[in-house]
Structure formats: C-alpha cells, structure tokens
Amino acid sequence: MNEILKKTVKAEGVIEYVIYNPAVAAKALPGQFIILIVAEGGERVPFTITDYDREQGTITLLIQTVGETTYLLSQMKEGDSLYAFVGPLGNATDLNEYNKLCLVAGGIGAAVIFPQAKLLKSLGKSVDIILGARDKELLMYVDEFKAIADNVYIMTDNGSAGEQGFVTNKLQALIDKGITYDVVFAVGPMIMMKVVSDLTRAYAIKTLVSMNTIMIDGTGMCGGCRVTVGGKRLYACVDGPEFDGHEVDYNEALNRLTLFKEQEQDAYCRLTGEKHGKKS
C-alpha cells in the first residue's frame, strides 16, 4: 500500500508521482486533496490530487521540491512506499452549473485544474485554459490540456513559449474580445489568484480560487489552515479548498504563507548542502 509505482521528473524540482492506494482512488474527485507522511515521525503535508484511476487503484500527484518533506520524497524510488497516505479530503469542485468556463493556472497550479478539465470535457462543457509560468520548462500538461479543452492559451514571463506576459494579460484580452465566461477558476501562486480576482471583479465574473494554505491535520481540528472569506473565518480543509475569489482576504493569506518560509529553506539547505538563499 502507498507504493510509488511511477516517478517522472516534469521539470527541475517538479516531479509527478503515481501512488498505489485503491481506497483513496475509489472515492477521489477533482478538487480534493490527500495528506501524506513520507516516513514514521515525519510531518503531514497536503497535496491536491492531480489525477486518479479507479481501475488501477492509483492517485497521481504533481509536487514541487521546496522543503524537507518534499526533498525526502524526491529521494524515494519507484517501488518504495510512503508511511501514510490519507484521503480524499476537502470538498470536490462542482462546476456543473456553468457552461462556458475559463480555467487559469500558474505553474504547478495546472495540477489542480487538470482533473477538473477532464471532468468538464466528459460533461460536454465549453472550456478555455490559460496556462502561465516563468519559463516554458515550468509549463505542465500542455498536450494533455490541448486534448480536452476548446482552447489552450500559453503565457510565459520571458516569452519562451506562447505569448510573453501574465495569465491576466490573456484573460483581459479574451474579455476585451467579447468572450463571456460564466465562471473563472484560478489556481496558482496566491498573488496570481489575487490579481485574477481583481480583474474579474470589475466585470462581475464569478471567480473561484483554490487556497493552498498551511495545514496540519486536514480535518478542521487544528485551525492551521484558516482563511478569511467574506469577513468570516473558514478552514481550507473542510470548508474548501475552493472559495469565492472576490471574498478572500488575500493580504492575510499572503502574510500567513510566509510564516515558516525561513524554516522551510533552512531544512532544505541542511539536507541538500545548498547555501541558504539559493533555493527560491
């Protein structure tokens, strides 16, 4: 159980893992997440489910190596097993009521919108995808998205693929062309989701974002993943992870994300021997 069946390096520091756990695969839905522990005594870390195969009993995760746990995970080999693998957790994303959708992903945020795009395709919905990254090497699942979406738009900061610019530049251009979306679903760095939400608010376009907050138990007991949405204190693990993008207090969320950044970098550098500050 929890065996790593396949491990694929998708970009520098970004690895796709296919993990065997039939119990989780049997109930997983787009938008949900799991919590894993690499080895006994290790920390609990949440990751959104990128894909699942009920027949094969597998869960796919796309994980960026940034701290101690993700580094230890990156050192595991195919055939190794994780100590613990719990899920599915959180609420599934439900976009069935919308017919014209735009899914926006920054970097490995593509891992979150991918299963949703697959589901929407099976339901016959009209879906446009905007993928953004710093560089072409950090674009994920481009060919897979092209196979299931009406349109796929690529944006890179340096212009190495698609158009040079940010995902909001493309979203603005599409709106200016007169395209009317029922909903925009944005997933990626917190600042990206904030800017997308600011843009769509001006046009009264329903917008959902996925909050990747600090999390410990994943069941609503610890309070570590709290977010302020519409002036109310909610919890990403049980009330989310998706929330109304126009109601999220992004300033608070951005501040909380930096609470343990120093410790994360210290742990990574201690394990890898890299000098502090080299890992961004």
Number of C-alpha atoms within 10 A of each C-alpha: 14 21 19 21 17 14 19 12 13 17 14 10 14 19 18 19 23 23 26 24 22 19 15 21 23 17 13 22 23 23 26 23 25 21 20 20 18 20 15 9 8 14 14 19 18 23 17 25 26 26 22 25 17 15 9 12 16 24 25 22 22 24 21 18 17 18 19 21 20 18 17 15 19 19 7 14 13 14 13 14 18 19 15 15 22 17 19 22 25 23 18 17 20 13 16 10 9 14 15 15 20 23 24 28 27 26 21 22 24 28 26 26 26 25 19 22 25 18 16 21 16 10 11 9 19 18 20 21 27 22 27 33 28 19 16 19 14 18 23 24 14 15 9 12 21 14 12 20 19 13 15 20 17 22 26 24 17 15 16 14 17 16 17 19 17 21 26 21 14 20 21 14 12 13 13 10 9 8 11 14 19 15 20 24 26 29 26 25 17 20 13 19 27 20 15 25 26 15 18 20 14 8 10 12 16 16 26 25 24 25 25 22 20 21 20 18 15 25 16 18 12 12 18 17 26 21 25 17 17 14 10 12 12 18 25 27 29 15 16 23 24 24 21 16 27 23 15 22 16 20 12 11 20 15 9 17 14 11 11 11 14 12 12 16 21 18 18 23 19 12 13 10 9 13 12 14 10 8 14 7
